[in-house]
Amino acid sequence: MPTGVVQSFHQDPFAPILFNSPGLAVTNEQKGYLKKILDIACSDSKFSDKAYVAIVGLLVSGNAQVPVVTSLTPNSAEIGDASFTLHVHGNGFKNTDVIVFAGVDEPTTFVSPSELTTGVNMPLWLGPDAVPVLVRNAEGVLSAPMTFTFIDGAAVTTSAPAKTEKVLAKK
């Protein structure tokens, strides 16, 4: 598996195969048989269609290209701050990649192969939290997660200790 890849939310037993397999020459006849098998095996035609597209895509695409996230700018925000643009830095980004913020696909702007951006709507966050930020490419491959932290400013602010004066009694 490529360096720096963290398994997604569950262990995928096929990941070593997907990351190390060459693309195959699949004929239209073979694709037709695969489609018939899925139509029979799947109880839902929409699921069958999606499965067909995914399987054929994996067979013919070869090695999966993994987007790599190296940093977030900023990597934290204080509750109550204004909404802002999050810059996701890394490499291997394409204009079809999507930022996944706290498990939700976000509207993503492609800046370059090393930067993507999205907006963070701060009024949605009411308390401290640490959320994963990933990038998913068009093939569905996820990057390793980076953590974005929402900080409760009130809890972080500490007041200076009160000064005490020693009062000497006059004699």
C-alpha positions as CSV (number, residue, x, y, z in Angstrom):
1,M,0.0,0.0,0.0
2,P,1.3,3.5,-0.7
3,T,3.2,5.3,2.1
4,G,1.1,7.4,4.4
5,V,-2.2,5.7,3.7
6,V,-4.4,5.1,6.7
7,Q,-7.2,2.6,6.3
8,S,-10.6,4.1,6.1
9,F,-13.1,3.8,8.8
10,H,-13.1,0.0,8.4
11,Q,-10.6,-2.6,7.4
12,D,-10.8,-3.3,3.7
13,P,-9.5,-6.8,2.9
14,F,-9.3,-5.9,-0.8
15,A,-7.1,-2.8,-0.3
16,P,-3.8,-4.5,-1.1
17,I,-5.3,-5.9,-4.3
18,L,-6.8,-2.5,-5.4
19,F,-3.6,-0.6,-4.6
20,N,-1.3,-3.0,-6.4
21,S,-3.2,-4.3,-9.4
22,P,-2.6,-3.3,-13.0
23,G,-5.6,-2.3,-15.2
24,L,-7.1,-5.1,-17.1
25,A,-8.4,-5.3,-20.7
26,V,-12.1,-6.1,-20.2
27,T,-14.0,-6.9,-23.3
28,N,-17.6,-5.7,-24.0
29,E,-18.7,-9.3,-23.9
30,Q,-17.1,-9.8,-20.4
31,K,-18.8,-6.5,-19.2
32,G,-22.1,-7.9,-20.5
33,Y,-21.7,-11.1,-18.5
34,L,-20.8,-9.1,-15.4
35,K,-23.9,-6.9,-15.8
36,K,-26.2,-10.0,-16.2
37,I,-24.7,-11.5,-13.0
38,L,-25.2,-8.4,-11.0
39,D,-28.7,-7.9,-12.3
40,I,-29.6,-11.5,-11.1
41,A,-27.6,-11.2,-7.8
42,C,-28.7,-7.8,-6.7
43,S,-32.3,-7.2,-5.5
44,D,-32.3,-3.5,-6.5
45,S,-31.6,-2.4,-10.1
46,K,-30.0,0.9,-9.0
47,F,-27.6,-1.0,-6.7
48,S,-26.8,-3.3,-9.6
49,D,-26.0,-0.4,-11.9
50,K,-23.8,1.2,-9.2
51,A,-22.0,-2.0,-8.5
52,Y,-21.4,-2.6,-12.2
53,V,-19.9,0.9,-12.7
54,A,-17.7,0.4,-9.6
55,I,-16.4,-3.0,-10.5
56,V,-15.7,-2.2,-14.2
57,G,-14.0,1.0,-13.0
58,L,-11.7,-1.0,-10.7
59,L,-10.9,-3.6,-13.2
60,V,-9.9,-1.3,-16.0
61,S,-8.3,1.6,-14.0
62,G,-5.4,-0.3,-12.4
63,N,-3.5,1.1,-9.5
64,A,-5.6,3.4,-7.4
65,Q,-4.1,6.9,-7.0
66,V,-4.3,8.0,-3.4
67,P,-4.7,11.7,-2.6
68,V,-2.3,12.8,0.1
69,V,-3.2,15.5,2.7
70,T,-0.2,17.0,4.4
71,S,-1.6,20.0,6.3
72,L,-4.7,22.2,6.9
73,T,-4.7,26.0,7.0
74,P,-5.9,26.9,9.5
75,N,-6.0,23.6,11.5
76,S,-8.2,25.0,14.2
77,A,-10.8,27.7,14.9
78,E,-12.4,29.1,18.0
79,I,-16.1,28.7,18.6
80,G,-17.7,32.0,17.7
81,D,-15.2,33.0,15.0
82,A,-16.5,34.1,11.6
83,S,-16.9,31.5,8.8
84,F,-13.7,31.1,6.8
85,T,-12.0,29.2,3.9
86,L,-10.2,26.0,4.8
87,H,-7.1,25.3,2.7
88,V,-6.2,21.6,2.4
89,H,-2.6,21.1,1.3
90,G,-1.1,17.9,-0.1
91,N,-0.4,16.3,-3.4
92,G,-2.0,14.3,-6.1
93,F,-5.2,16.4,-6.1
94,K,-7.4,16.6,-9.2
95,N,-10.2,19.0,-10.1
96,T,-12.8,16.2,-9.4
97,D,-11.6,15.6,-5.8
98,V,-13.9,16.4,-2.9
99,I,-13.0,17.5,0.7
100,V,-14.8,15.4,3.3
101,F,-15.2,17.5,6.4
102,A,-16.5,15.7,9.5
103,G,-17.9,12.9,7.3
104,V,-19.7,15.3,4.9
105,D,-18.8,16.0,1.3
106,E,-18.2,19.7,1.0
107,P,-18.3,22.0,-2.0
108,T,-14.6,22.0,-3.1
109,T,-12.6,24.4,-5.1
110,F,-9.6,23.0,-7.0
111,V,-6.7,25.5,-6.6
112,S,-3.8,23.3,-7.8
113,P,-2.6,19.7,-7.6
114,S,-1.3,20.6,-4.1
115,E,-4.3,22.6,-2.8
116,L,-8.0,22.4,-2.4
117,T,-10.3,24.8,-0.5
118,T,-13.8,24.7,1.0
119,G,-15.8,27.0,3.3
120,V,-16.3,26.2,7.0
121,N,-19.7,27.5,8.3
122,M,-18.8,28.4,11.9
123,P,-22.4,28.9,13.2
124,L,-22.9,25.2,12.8
125,W,-20.3,24.5,15.5
126,L,-21.5,25.2,19.1
127,G,-18.9,23.5,21.1
128,P,-15.4,22.1,21.1
129,D,-14.8,19.2,18.7
130,A,-12.1,17.4,16.7
131,V,-13.2,16.3,13.2
132,P,-11.5,14.4,10.5
133,V,-10.7,16.1,7.2
134,L,-10.0,13.8,4.2
135,V,-9.9,14.1,0.4
136,R,-11.8,11.6,-1.8
137,N,-11.0,11.3,-5.4
138,A,-13.3,10.4,-8.3
139,E,-12.5,6.7,-7.8
140,G,-13.7,6.9,-4.2
141,V,-10.2,6.5,-2.7
142,L,-9.8,8.4,0.5
143,S,-6.7,10.2,1.8
144,A,-5.4,9.7,5.3
145,P,-7.3,12.0,7.7
146,M,-6.0,15.2,9.2
147,T,-7.7,16.6,12.3
148,F,-9.4,20.0,12.5
149,T,-10.1,21.2,16.0
150,F,-12.9,23.5,17.2
151,I,-11.7,25.2,20.4
152,D,-14.0,26.6,23.1
153,G,-12.3,30.0,23.6
154,A,-14.1,30.5,27.0
155,A,-12.6,27.3,28.3
156,V,-9.1,28.2,27.1
157,T,-9.0,31.7,28.4
158,T,-7.5,31.9,31.9
159,S,-7.6,34.9,34.1
160,A,-4.4,36.1,35.8
161,P,-4.3,35.1,39.4
162,A,-5.5,37.9,41.7
163,K,-2.8,39.9,43.3
164,T,-2.8,39.9,47.0
165,E,-1.3,42.5,49.1
166,K,0.1,41.9,52.4
167,V,-1.2,44.4,54.8
168,L,1.1,45.2,57.6
169,A,-0.5,46.4,60.8
170,K,0.8,49.7,61.9
171,K,2.0,49.9,65.5
